[in-house]
Amino acid sequence: MLFLSTASFAQTVLWDGEDESITSRNEFGGWWDRGLPSVVDNPERDGINQSARCLKFTMTGNDFGQKHLALPFRDWMNAETGNQLDLKGNRRFSLMIRKAQNDNVMVELSDPTNGADNYWQKVAAWYGAEGQWQKVVLDFSTNDGMNDFPGVFAITAQTGDVSTPQEVFVDNIVVEPMPMVDGKALKDIADGSLRGDIKVTGSLMRGDCQNTNGDWFRVDYDDFALLAQKLSGEATSINLHGVVLKDPYDAFSERVPGIKIYADVQFADNVETAISTPRVTDANSQNATDLLGRKSASQHRHKGIYVRQGKKVVVK
């Protein structure tokens, strides 16, 4: 079963669209002058991107610089904090983008000032929202030339032709957190080894993109299937509260029938959904009773099943 609640989650934000430096003329670097970027009010706040502000630039043609943005976060991160970005093995990024024409959006990660370690690694993902905000996810896990210290995040807003000038809006560029279980990266956990109640942190995503270094080839990723592969038959529940989810689905029940899934959003497919999640704080309210109808006024109740407002809740 799937249970719902609310949550918050953490990501490494490279640019939030609100108040960072805009061009290379600023003290801490910021966006290069390509495309003459500017921060504007978000033109569509009733969709998936409800940020107040975002970046806007105009594609004017098909040359590289005419449909291209570049953020040298190496410059302003070093200047403001003294620390360069360390991906620590993370290889998945996302951004919000809104434009008129469906096409591939390509991102290049590079550190062109790093001498022998200089590299340009490219990944493209399909934008198919036509005039609406879409979260585009780019997985660099197959880009073998990368290291953990890129310095420039460059966006080609459209890999196809630009026939007429086109406004592009960009927002919320982040490094998505790695999927983890008990502080260990999911990819490093032995198959069939997870048992009992499992708490996942970070992100779980599925989708596809294109590795565009040289010849393009498709990159499929599915953290849900990977997590299912790690489960043993003794797994009892999966807690996904606070996990960043993209295109979630129940990949677990076929491997472990009856396993419980706790999450913050409705999964895809036909997964049964409960209205609320059993929580310790519910049973610890002054209005709870035990199963014999006796009031339990303590703020720190023992383990067991209690009834609050006609519903059973569990203290574990």
GIVENBEL-V787744 format. One record per residue. N is the residue number from 0. PSI is psi in radians with two decimals (none if undefined). BURIAL is 1 if it has 16 or more other C-alpha atoms within 10 Angstrom, else 0. Layout:
n->N psi->PSI burial->BURIAL
n->N psi->PSI burial->BURIAL
This chain:
n->0 psi->2.70 burial->0
n->1 psi->2.29 burial->1
n->2 psi->2.56 burial->1
n->3 psi->2.61 burial->1
n->4 psi->-2.91 burial->1
n->5 psi->2.87 burial->0
n->6 psi->2.93 burial->0
n->7 psi->2.75 burial->0
n->8 psi->2.75 burial->0
n->9 psi->2.45 burial->0
n->10 psi->2.76 burial->0
n->11 psi->1.92 burial->0
n->12 psi->2.13 burial->0
n->13 psi->-0.55 burial->1
n->14 psi->2.26 burial->1
n->15 psi->0.00 burial->1
n->16 psi->-0.07 burial->1
n->17 psi->-1.01 burial->1
n->18 psi->0.29 burial->0
n->19 psi->2.87 burial->1
n->20 psi->2.53 burial->1
n->21 psi->-0.79 burial->1
n->22 psi->2.96 burial->1
n->23 psi->-0.15 burial->1
n->24 psi->-0.24 burial->0
n->25 psi->2.89 burial->0
n->26 psi->-0.70 burial->0
n->27 psi->0.43 burial->1
n->28 psi->-1.77 burial->1
n->29 psi->-2.90 burial->1
n->30 psi->2.40 burial->1
n->31 psi->2.90 burial->1
n->32 psi->-0.07 burial->1
n->33 psi->2.28 burial->1
n->34 psi->0.04 burial->1
n->35 psi->1.07 burial->0
n->36 psi->2.62 burial->1
n->37 psi->2.65 burial->1
n->38 psi->2.27 burial->1
n->39 psi->2.95 burial->0
n->40 psi->2.46 burial->0
n->41 psi->2.11 burial->1
n->42 psi->-0.14 burial->1
n->43 psi->1.56 burial->0
n->44 psi->0.00 burial->0
n->45 psi->0.17 burial->0
n->46 psi->-2.48 burial->0
n->47 psi->-0.32 burial->0
n->48 psi->1.82 burial->1
n->49 psi->0.29 burial->0
n->50 psi->2.61 burial->1
n->51 psi->-0.61 burial->0
n->52 psi->2.80 burial->1
n->53 psi->3.08 burial->1
n->54 psi->2.47 burial->1
n->55 psi->2.42 burial->1
n->56 psi->2.96 burial->1
n->57 psi->2.15 burial->1
n->58 psi->2.25 burial->1
n->59 psi->-0.12 burial->1
n->60 psi->-2.90 burial->0
n->61 psi->-0.04 burial->1
n->62 psi->2.71 burial->0
n->63 psi->-0.87 burial->0
n->64 psi->-0.24 burial->0
n->65 psi->-0.18 burial->1
n->66 psi->0.66 burial->1
n->67 psi->2.38 burial->1
n->68 psi->2.58 burial->1
n->69 psi->2.25 burial->1
n->70 psi->1.85 burial->1
n->71 psi->1.25 burial->1
n->72 psi->-0.34 burial->1
n->73 psi->-0.73 burial->1
n->74 psi->-0.93 burial->1
n->75 psi->-0.49 burial->1
n->76 psi->-0.74 burial->1
n->77 psi->-0.72 burial->0
n->78 psi->-0.67 burial->0
n->79 psi->-0.62 burial->0
n->80 psi->-0.29 burial->0
n->81 psi->0.08 burial->0
n->82 psi->2.29 burial->0
n->83 psi->2.82 burial->1
n->84 psi->2.27 burial->1
n->85 psi->1.91 burial->0
n->86 psi->-0.41 burial->1
n->87 psi->0.74 burial->0
n->88 psi->-0.21 burial->0
n->89 psi->2.43 burial->1
n->90 psi->0.40 burial->1
n->91 psi->2.23 burial->1
n->92 psi->2.81 burial->1
n->93 psi->2.79 burial->1
n->94 psi->2.73 burial->1
n->95 psi->2.38 burial->1
n->96 psi->2.55 burial->1
n->97 psi->2.14 burial->1
n->98 psi->3.04 burial->1
n->99 psi->-0.49 burial->0
n->100 psi->2.32 burial->1
n->101 psi->2.33 burial->0
n->102 psi->3.02 burial->1
n->103 psi->2.40 burial->1
n->104 psi->2.22 burial->1
n->105 psi->2.37 burial->1
n->106 psi->2.36 burial->1
n->107 psi->2.23 burial->1
n->108 psi->2.33 burial->1
n->109 psi->2.92 burial->1
n->110 psi->1.34 burial->1
n->111 psi->-0.05 burial->0
n->112 psi->0.16 burial->0
n->113 psi->0.54 burial->0
n->114 psi->-2.18 burial->0
n->115 psi->-0.42 burial->0
n->116 psi->0.18 burial->0
n->117 psi->2.37 burial->0
n->118 psi->2.73 burial->1
n->119 psi->1.98 burial->1
n->120 psi->2.29 burial->1
n->121 psi->2.39 burial->1
n->122 psi->2.45 burial->1
n->123 psi->2.56 burial->1
n->124 psi->2.62 burial->1
n->125 psi->2.26 burial->1
n->126 psi->2.09 burial->1
n->127 psi->0.59 burial->1
n->128 psi->-0.20 burial->1
n->129 psi->1.42 burial->0
n->130 psi->0.08 burial->1
n->131 psi->2.78 burial->1
n->132 psi->2.44 burial->1
n->133 psi->2.43 burial->1
n->134 psi->2.03 burial->1
n->135 psi->2.20 burial->1
n->136 psi->2.32 burial->1
n->137 psi->2.09 burial->1
n->138 psi->2.05 burial->1
n->139 psi->0.34 burial->1
n->140 psi->-0.39 burial->0
n->141 psi->0.10 burial->1
n->142 psi->1.62 burial->1
n->143 psi->-0.31 burial->0
n->144 psi->-0.01 burial->0
n->145 psi->2.65 burial->1
n->146 psi->-3.01 burial->1
n->147 psi->0.10 burial->0
n->148 psi->1.06 burial->1
n->149 psi->2.80 burial->1
n->150 psi->-0.35 burial->1
n->151 psi->2.35 burial->1
n->152 psi->1.88 burial->1
n->153 psi->2.30 burial->1
n->154 psi->2.10 burial->1
n->155 psi->1.91 burial->1
n->156 psi->-0.30 burial->1
n->157 psi->2.17 burial->1
n->158 psi->-0.35 burial->1
n->159 psi->-3.05 burial->0
n->160 psi->2.57 burial->0
n->161 psi->1.87 burial->1
n->162 psi->-0.60 burial->0
n->163 psi->2.75 burial->0
n->164 psi->2.40 burial->0
n->165 psi->2.21 burial->0
n->166 psi->2.44 burial->1
n->167 psi->2.37 burial->1
n->168 psi->2.34 burial->1
n->169 psi->2.51 burial->1
n->170 psi->2.79 burial->1
n->171 psi->1.17 burial->1
n->172 psi->2.11 burial->1
n->173 psi->2.72 burial->1
n->174 psi->2.06 burial->1
n->175 psi->2.41 burial->1
n->176 psi->2.56 burial->1
n->177 psi->2.54 burial->1
n->178 psi->2.27 burial->1
n->179 psi->2.63 burial->1
n->180 psi->2.10 burial->1
n->181 psi->0.73 burial->0
n->182 psi->0.11 burial->0
n->183 psi->2.37 burial->0
n->184 psi->2.34 burial->0
n->185 psi->-0.69 burial->1
n->186 psi->-0.38 burial->0
n->187 psi->0.02 burial->0
n->188 psi->2.43 burial->1
n->189 psi->2.46 burial->0
n->190 psi->2.42 burial->0
n->191 psi->0.32 burial->0
n->192 psi->-0.26 burial->0
n->193 psi->2.28 burial->1
n->194 psi->2.89 burial->0
n->195 psi->-2.61 burial->0
n->196 psi->2.15 burial->0
n->197 psi->2.18 burial->1
n->198 psi->2.09 burial->1
n->199 psi->2.46 burial->1
n->200 psi->2.91 burial->1
n->201 psi->-2.14 burial->1
n->202 psi->2.65 burial->1
n->203 psi->2.16 burial->1
n->204 psi->2.75 burial->1
n->205 psi->2.65 burial->1
n->206 psi->-2.86 burial->0
n->207 psi->2.74 burial->1
n->208 psi->-2.91 burial->1
n->209 psi->2.25 burial->1
n->210 psi->2.05 burial->1
n->211 psi->0.33 burial->1
n->212 psi->1.88 burial->1
n->213 psi->-2.37 burial->0
n->214 psi->2.38 burial->0
n->215 psi->2.41 burial->0
n->216 psi->2.58 burial->0
n->217 psi->2.44 burial->0
n->218 psi->1.99 burial->1
n->219 psi->2.41 burial->0
n->220 psi->2.48 burial->1
n->221 psi->1.62 burial->1
n->222 psi->-0.45 burial->1
n->223 psi->-0.79 burial->1
n->224 psi->-0.64 burial->1
n->225 psi->-0.74 burial->1
n->226 psi->-0.74 burial->1
n->227 psi->-0.64 burial->1
n->228 psi->-0.49 burial->1
n->229 psi->-0.22 burial->1
n->230 psi->2.49 burial->1
n->231 psi->2.99 burial->1
n->232 psi->-0.18 burial->0
n->233 psi->0.11 burial->0
n->234 psi->2.36 burial->1
n->235 psi->-0.58 burial->1
n->236 psi->2.75 burial->1
n->237 psi->2.09 burial->1
n->238 psi->1.95 burial->1
n->239 psi->0.27 burial->1
n->240 psi->2.24 burial->1
n->241 psi->-0.04 burial->1
n->242 psi->2.41 burial->1
n->243 psi->2.11 burial->1
n->244 psi->2.43 burial->1
n->245 psi->2.13 burial->1
n->246 psi->0.95 burial->0
n->247 psi->2.62 burial->1
n->248 psi->2.85 burial->1
n->249 psi->1.66 burial->1
n->250 psi->0.08 burial->1
n->251 psi->-0.57 burial->1
n->252 psi->-0.54 burial->0
n->253 psi->-0.61 burial->0
n->254 psi->-0.68 burial->0
n->255 psi->1.53 burial->1
n->256 psi->2.35 burial->0
n->257 psi->0.00 burial->0
n->258 psi->2.47 burial->1
n->259 psi->2.47 burial->1
n->260 psi->2.13 burial->1
n->261 psi->2.17 burial->1
n->262 psi->3.07 burial->1
n->263 psi->-0.18 burial->1
n->264 psi->2.82 burial->1
n->265 psi->2.24 burial->1
n->266 psi->2.85 burial->1
n->267 psi->3.09 burial->0
n->268 psi->-3.02 burial->0
n->269 psi->1.29 burial->0
n->270 psi->2.25 burial->0
n->271 psi->2.42 burial->0
n->272 psi->2.30 burial->0
n->273 psi->2.73 burial->0
n->274 psi->-0.62 burial->0
n->275 psi->2.89 burial->0
n->276 psi->2.35 burial->1
n->277 psi->2.26 burial->1
n->278 psi->2.53 burial->0
n->279 psi->-0.67 burial->1
n->280 psi->-0.52 burial->0
n->281 psi->-0.84 burial->1
n->282 psi->-0.37 burial->1
n->283 psi->0.13 burial->1
n->284 psi->2.86 burial->1
n->285 psi->-0.28 burial->0
n->286 psi->0.16 burial->0
n->287 psi->2.62 burial->1
n->288 psi->2.83 burial->1
n->289 psi->-3.07 burial->1
n->290 psi->-0.18 burial->0
n->291 psi->0.07 burial->0
n->292 psi->0.09 burial->0
n->293 psi->2.32 burial->0
n->294 psi->2.51 burial->0
n->295 psi->1.73 burial->1
n->296 psi->-0.18 burial->0
n->297 psi->2.49 burial->0
n->298 psi->-0.08 burial->0
n->299 psi->1.34 burial->0
n->300 psi->2.77 burial->1
n->301 psi->2.90 burial->0
n->302 psi->2.51 burial->0
n->303 psi->-3.01 burial->0
n->304 psi->2.29 burial->1
n->305 psi->2.87 burial->1
n->306 psi->2.21 burial->1
n->307 psi->2.17 burial->1
n->308 psi->0.73 burial->0
n->309 psi->0.08 burial->0
n->310 psi->2.54 burial->0
n->311 psi->2.35 burial->1
n->312 psi->2.80 burial->1
n->313 psi->2.35 burial->1
n->314 psi->2.12 burial->1
n->315 psi->none burial->0
